[in-house]
Amino acid sequence: MKVCFVVCVLSTVVVSCSGENSRFEKSFNYSPGMMQVLRETLTDLSKEAHGYLVHLLGARSVENAQECFFQVVKYLAEAAASGANVVMKYLAQFLMVAGVDVEMPVNSITPDAVVYIGQWLLLALIGYWLLSLAFRLVASTLRRVLWLLKLGVVLGLFCLILSDSSAGTETTALRLAGLSLNQGVPSTPILVTAPDFN
């Protein structure tokens, strides 16, 4: 159920992110390109997730969850914008009293701006999570490949040692002992330091 709620929240956020542009976003000129492709991809994924949730939970439940989520986001955005405006005014007054003539870049922060920034932060967080997941997958695959390579080299050396008919029994035993000792030693040396009695 937690997974369904997370998918519902993410699909709602992405749908609202890819939906109608806010006033804050309309002030920027976006050129079509990579951002447009990203937006279309996210829109398609969110529509698929929304359709799956509607099939799984029912249309009414999904609509109620979306409406509740929108109200919570609206309330939190208004509270965050109000708090940021208060902090910005106090900071400006504090700097003015300290003798620093400061001009704030914006007069006030709107709830739309808070929602817009929150959406991009959520998108960055999801992107970071996916990137770290991909790096972990690559590292795990590389570790397995190197382990298989090491196993192949050891098996090859084992077969080479056993197939050497010119070597005596003691020589073969010493070679096998050296091979097994080499594989038993950890790859990172363990540092042993003497105790300091001073």
N, C-alpha and C positions, 0 to 999 in steps of 0.2 A: 504494500500500500504506500510505503514511503517513496518507492521508485515512481509510482504513478503520480504522486503529488509533485515530486521534483520535475518530472516530465511535463506535467500540467503547468507548473510555474514557468519553466523555461520556454515552453511553447507560447505561453501568454506574453512573456517578455519579448520574445523574438517577433511575435505577430505585432505587438504594439510598436516594436522598434522598426519593423519593416512596413508598417502601415502608413497612415497619413503623417506628413512632416509637421513637426512642431514649429512654433514661431522662432525658437532658438536656432533650429536647424535651417530654416529658410533664409536666415541672414548670411549663410555661407553659400558659395557657388561651388557645387560639386561637378567635376567632369566625369562623364561616363567612362567606365573602365573597370578596373579591378574591384572597386567598391560596389559598383552596380552588380557585378557577377556575384560578389559575396552576399549582397543583400538578396538577390534572387535565390541563391542557394539556401540561405537561411529561411527565407519565406517558404520555399518548397518543403524543407525539412520540418518547419513548424506546422505547416498544413498537414503533413503526413502524421506527425505526432498528435495533432489535434483530432484528426480523423480516427486514429487508433484509440485515443481516450474516449471519444464519443461512442465508438463501437464497444469499448470495454465497460464504461461506467454509465453511459447514457447522456443524451444531449443536455438535459435539464441540469444534471449534476455538474457537468463541465461548465455550463453557463453560470451557474451559481458560484462555482469556485473562481471563475474568471472575474466575475463582478466583485466578489469579496476581495480578491487579490488587487484589483484596480482601486478599490476604496482604500485598502491598506497602503498601497503605493502612493496614492494621492495624499493621504494624511501624513505619511512619513516625509514625502517631498515638501509639503507645505511647512512641516515642522523644521526640516533641515534647512530650507530656504530662509525661514524666519530666524533661526539660530545663527546662520551664516551672516545674515544682514546685521544682526545685533553685534556679533563679533567684529564684523568689518567696521561698523560705526565706532565701537569702543577702541579698536586699534587705530583708526584714523584720529580720534580725539586724543588718545595716548601719545601718538607721534606728534600731534600738533602742540601738545603741552610740553613735550620734550624739545621742541624747537625745530622739528623736522617738518618742512612744508611738503605735504604729500598729497598727491592726486590719485584717487582710487581709479583703477581701469574701468570698473563698472559701478553704476550708482546703486543698483540693487540686484539681488539674485532671485530669479523667479523659480517657481516649482517646476516649470517646464525644463529649465536648464539643469536642475538637480536630477530629474528623470533622465534627461538626455545623457548626462555624464554617468549616471548610474548604469544605464544600458551599455555604454561603451566600456565601463569598468567590468561589468559582468561578462561581456563578450571577450575582453582581454583575459579575464580569469579562466574562462572556458578554453580559450586558445592556449593559455599557458598550461593548463591541465592536459590538453590533447598533445601538446608538444612534449611535455615531460613523459607522457605515456608512450609516445613514439620513440623517444630517446631510450627509455627503459626497455622497450621491445627490441630495439637495435642492439643495445648493450647485452641483453640476455641472449639474443641470437648469436652475437659475436663470441660470447663466452662459451656457448655450446659448440660452435664451430671450432674454436681453438682447443676445447677439450677433446673433440673428436680427432683433431689433427694430432694432438699429443698422444692419444690412445693409438692411433695408426702408427706413429713413429715408434712407440714402445713395442707394439706387436711386431713391427718390422724388425726392430733390433733383436727381439726375443727369437724370432724365426731365424735371423742371421746367425745369432749365437749358437742355436741348436743345430743349424745345418752345417756348421764348420766342423768337418770330419777330421781335419788335421790337428785340431786342438785336443789336448788331453782332458781328462775328467776334471782334474783340479783347476785347470785354466777355464774350462766351461763353467764350473761352479763359481769361481771368482768373478767371472764376467756377469753371470746371472745375479750374484750377490750385489755387485756394483750397480747393475741396472735396477734391482729392487730398492737398494738404498737411495739411489738417485731419485726414484719416484716417491719414496717415503718422506724425503726432506721437503719442508714447505718452501715455496718459491721466495718468500720474503725472509731474510735472515732474522733470527731472534737475537737481540742485543743483550748480552749479559754484562752487567757492570759490577765491579767489586765494591763492597761497602766502604764508605768513608768513615774511618775511625778518628778523625781529627776533631 
